[in-house]
Amino acid sequence: MSGSSSSLPVIRSATLAAANVKHAFFTRNGGVSAGVYATLNGGVGSHDRREHVAENKRRMAETLGVSAERFLVPFQIHSPDCRVVDAPWVDRPRCDGLATATPALALGVTGADCGMVLFADPKAGVVGACHAGWKGALSGVVEATLAAMEGLGARRANTIVALGPTIGQTSYEVG
């Protein structure tokens, strides 16, 4: 499995693509997981087989042009917290936003009904990603991610943003 090449179906933002920002919003297709996790499950906290999650992550990283250890996805906790990263980590930080100015690091966040937001200041070479569920969005994760990017040299006036696919209101019911 780990040696196989993959070509995953992805969704891309025209805005980020026009600025030559390498990115992807992955679907559930193109992976190796089975059952309720079929097929592209990258959830390391799930009860899916570890080797399947690792292979799925490898495929996503390959699509982004990095090795799996350089594809960084935090342990999301529905918070306003953003971390600046400059190297791969051993233990995933507990936060919902990431920012970096380090080339060849790919930042990721997961979402189902929550928003996934990607940011880039192509002039400064700074990118960010945040998981913006209602709690994190209300408490400031978008603002924290922008502030972290600014700390790395990004300028809001030069920053472009893309909101990834999210669940539609007719797909679930909340009180």
C-alpha positions in Angstrom: 0.0 0.0 0.0 2.5 2.6 1.0 4.4 2.5 -2.2 1.4 3.0 -4.4 0.9 6.3 -6.2 -2.4 8.1 -5.8 -4.3 10.7 -7.7 -7.0 11.9 -5.3 -10.1 13.8 -6.3 -9.9 17.2 -4.7 -11.8 20.5 -4.7 -9.7 23.6 -5.3 -10.3 27.3 -4.7 -10.1 29.4 -7.9 -8.8 32.3 -5.8 -5.9 30.3 -4.2 -5.1 28.6 -7.5 -4.9 31.9 -9.3 -2.3 33.0 -6.8 -0.3 29.8 -7.3 -1.0 28.6 -3.7 -0.8 24.8 -3.6 -3.9 23.6 -1.7 -6.7 21.0 -1.8 -10.0 20.3 -0.1 -10.1 16.5 0.0 -13.3 14.5 -0.2 -13.9 11.1 1.3 -12.9 9.4 -2.0 -9.6 7.9 -3.1 -8.4 6.2 0.1 -8.1 2.7 1.5 -10.3 2.7 4.5 -13.4 0.5 4.7 -16.8 0.5 6.4 -18.0 3.7 8.1 -14.5 5.2 7.3 -14.6 4.5 3.6 -12.4 5.6 2.0 -10.2 8.6 2.6 -10.2 8.8 6.4 -7.3 10.8 7.7 -8.7 10.9 11.3 -5.9 9.7 13.5 -8.3 9.8 16.5 -10.8 7.5 14.8 -11.1 3.8 15.4 -10.0 3.1 11.8 -7.0 0.8 11.2 -3.8 2.8 11.9 -2.2 1.6 8.7 -5.2 2.8 6.6 -5.1 6.2 8.2 -1.3 6.4 7.6 -1.8 5.5 3.9 -4.6 8.0 3.5 -2.5 10.7 5.0 0.4 9.7 2.8 -1.9 10.1 -0.3 -3.1 13.5 0.8 0.5 14.7 1.5 1.6 13.4 -1.9 -1.2 15.4 -3.5 0.1 18.5 -1.8 3.7 17.7 -2.8 5.1 17.0 0.7 6.0 13.9 2.7 3.5 12.6 5.2 5.5 13.9 8.2 5.4 17.4 6.7 1.6 17.4 6.4 0.5 18.9 9.7 -3.0 18.5 11.1 -3.6 19.6 14.7 -5.7 17.9 17.4 -8.8 20.1 17.0 -10.7 21.2 20.1 -13.2 23.8 18.9 -11.1 26.7 20.2 -9.9 30.1 19.2 -6.3 28.9 19.5 -3.8 29.1 16.6 -0.2 27.8 16.7 2.7 29.0 14.6 4.7 26.0 13.2 8.1 25.9 11.6 8.9 22.2 11.6 7.1 18.8 11.8 6.0 17.9 15.2 6.0 14.7 17.3 2.9 15.4 19.3 0.0 17.2 17.6 -0.8 20.5 19.3 -4.3 21.0 20.7 -5.6 24.0 18.6 -7.8 24.9 15.7 -5.5 27.1 13.7 -2.1 26.9 12.2 0.2 29.4 10.5 3.6 29.0 8.9 6.2 30.8 6.8 8.3 27.6 6.4 8.4 26.3 2.8 7.5 22.6 2.3 5.2 22.4 5.2 1.5 21.6 4.4 -1.1 22.7 6.9 -4.3 20.9 7.3 -7.6 21.0 9.2 -10.5 18.6 9.1 -14.2 19.4 9.0 -17.5 17.8 8.3 -20.1 20.3 9.4 -17.4 22.8 10.5 -15.8 25.3 8.1 -12.3 24.7 6.9 -10.6 28.1 6.1 -7.3 28.4 4.1 -5.4 31.7 4.1 -2.3 32.8 2.1 -0.3 35.9 1.7 1.6 34.9 -1.4 3.8 38.1 -1.3 5.1 37.3 2.2 5.1 33.5 1.7 2.9 32.9 4.7 0.0 30.5 4.9 -2.6 29.5 7.5 -5.4 27.1 8.0 -8.2 27.0 10.6 -11.0 24.7 11.6 -13.9 27.2 12.2 -16.8 25.4 13.9 -19.4 27.6 15.5 -17.5 27.7 18.8 -14.1 28.5 17.3 -15.5 31.0 14.8 -17.5 32.8 17.5 -14.5 32.9 19.9 -12.0 34.1 17.3 -10.1 31.3 15.6 -10.2 33.2 12.2 -8.9 36.4 13.8 -6.2 34.4 15.7 -5.0 32.7 12.6 -4.7 36.1 10.8 -2.8 37.5 13.8 -0.4 34.6 13.8 0.2 35.1 10.1 0.8 38.8 10.6 3.4 37.8 13.3 5.2 36.0 10.5 5.2 39.0 8.1 1.8 38.6 6.3 -0.3 41.6 5.6 -4.1 41.4 5.8 -4.4 43.6 2.7 -2.4 40.9 0.7 -4.1 37.9 2.3 -6.5 35.8 0.3 -8.9 33.4 1.9 -10.9 30.3 0.9 -13.7 28.6 2.8 -13.9 24.9 2.0 -17.0 22.9 1.4 -19.3 22.7 4.4 -22.5 20.8 5.3 -25.7 22.3 4.0 -28.5 23.4 6.4 -30.9 20.8 4.9 -28.4 18.0 5.9 -28.8 18.2 9.6 -31.0 19.7 12.4 -29.8 21.7 15.3 -31.7 23.4 18.2 
